[in-house]
């Protein structure tokens, strides 16, 4: 989340991109950190097949990416400032989509 938020802020504030354009690249940066962190720390799943985990994680994150993009878009369109819309939307998607799917991806076989 920190990588996502900081890259979003940098893309918007330093590079002058619109929140809509900066949204997806910042989400992708966060995804790379999430896979590593989930595999090594959250689920301690380093004994699992990393290729299977990576493919399952990619599917889960593709769905979460679409949900995050949609929720962020709707919140910004509802005049919620981007700095509040990102953590609010990300939490909703995390609780309802990401974490439940991650539990399946990183479970022991």
C-alpha positions in Angstrom: 0.0 0.0 0.0 2.8 2.4 0.8 4.5 1.8 -2.6 1.2 2.2 -4.3 0.3 5.4 -2.5 3.8 7.0 -2.8 4.0 6.1 -6.5 0.5 7.5 -7.0 1.5 10.7 -5.2 4.7 11.0 -7.2 3.0 10.5 -10.6 0.3 13.1 -9.7 2.3 15.7 -7.8 5.8 15.4 -9.4 5.0 14.4 -12.9 1.7 16.2 -13.3 -0.3 13.1 -14.4 -4.0 13.1 -13.8 -5.3 10.8 -11.0 -7.0 8.6 -13.6 -3.8 8.1 -15.6 -1.5 7.6 -12.6 -3.9 5.1 -11.0 -3.0 1.9 -12.8 0.8 2.2 -12.9 0.8 2.9 -9.1 -1.4 -0.1 -8.5 1.0 -2.3 -10.6 4.0 -1.2 -8.5 2.2 -2.1 -5.4 1.3 -5.6 -6.8 4.9 -6.5 -7.2 5.7 -5.7 -3.6 2.5 -7.5 -2.4 3.4 -10.8 -4.1 6.8 -10.9 -2.5 5.4 -9.9 1.0 2.5 -12.3 0.9 4.6 -15.2 -0.1 7.4 -14.6 2.4 5.7 -13.0 5.4 1.9 -12.9 5.4 1.3 -16.5 4.4 4.8 -17.9 4.8 4.3 -19.9 1.6 7.9 -20.1 0.3 7.6 -23.9 0.2 4.8 -23.7 -2.3 5.3 -23.7 -6.1 6.1 -20.1 -6.8 4.9 -20.4 -10.5 1.5 -21.7 -9.4 1.3 -19.0 -6.7 2.4 -16.3 -9.2 -0.2 -17.3 -11.7 -3.0 -17.5 -9.1 -1.9 -14.2 -7.7 -1.9 -12.6 -11.2 -5.5 -13.7 -11.7 -6.5 -12.5 -8.2 -4.7 -9.2 -8.8 -6.2 -8.7 -12.3 -9.6 -8.9 -10.7 -8.5 -6.6 -7.8 -6.9 -4.2 -10.2 -10.1 -3.8 -12.1 -12.1 -3.4 -8.9 -9.6 -0.8 -7.5 -9.7 1.1 -10.7 -13.5 1.2 -10.8 -13.9 2.1 -7.1 -11.2 4.8 -7.3 -12.8 6.2 -10.4 -16.3 6.2 -8.8 -15.0 7.9 -5.6 -13.0 10.6 -7.5 -16.0 11.2 -9.7 -18.1 11.6 -6.5 -15.6 14.5 -5.6 -13.7 12.5 -3.0 -10.1 13.8 -3.1 -7.7 11.3 -4.6 -5.7 11.1 -1.4 -8.7 9.9 0.5 -10.2 7.9 -2.4 -7.1 5.6 -2.7 -7.0 4.2 0.8 -10.8 4.0 1.2 -11.2 2.2 -2.1 -8.2 0.0 -1.6 -9.5 -1.1 1.8 -12.9 -2.0 0.4 -11.3 -4.1 -2.4 -8.8 -5.7 0.0 -11.4 -6.8 2.4 -13.9 -8.1 -0.1 -11.7 -9.4 -3.0 -7.9 -9.5 -2.4 -7.5 -11.1 1.0 -10.1 -13.9 0.4 -8.4 -14.8 -2.9 -4.9 -14.6 -1.5 -5.8 -17.1 1.2 -6.6 -19.6 -1.6 -3.5 -18.8 -3.7 -1.0 -19.2 -0.8 -2.6 -22.1 1.0 -0.6 -25.2 1.6 -1.2 -28.0 -0.8 
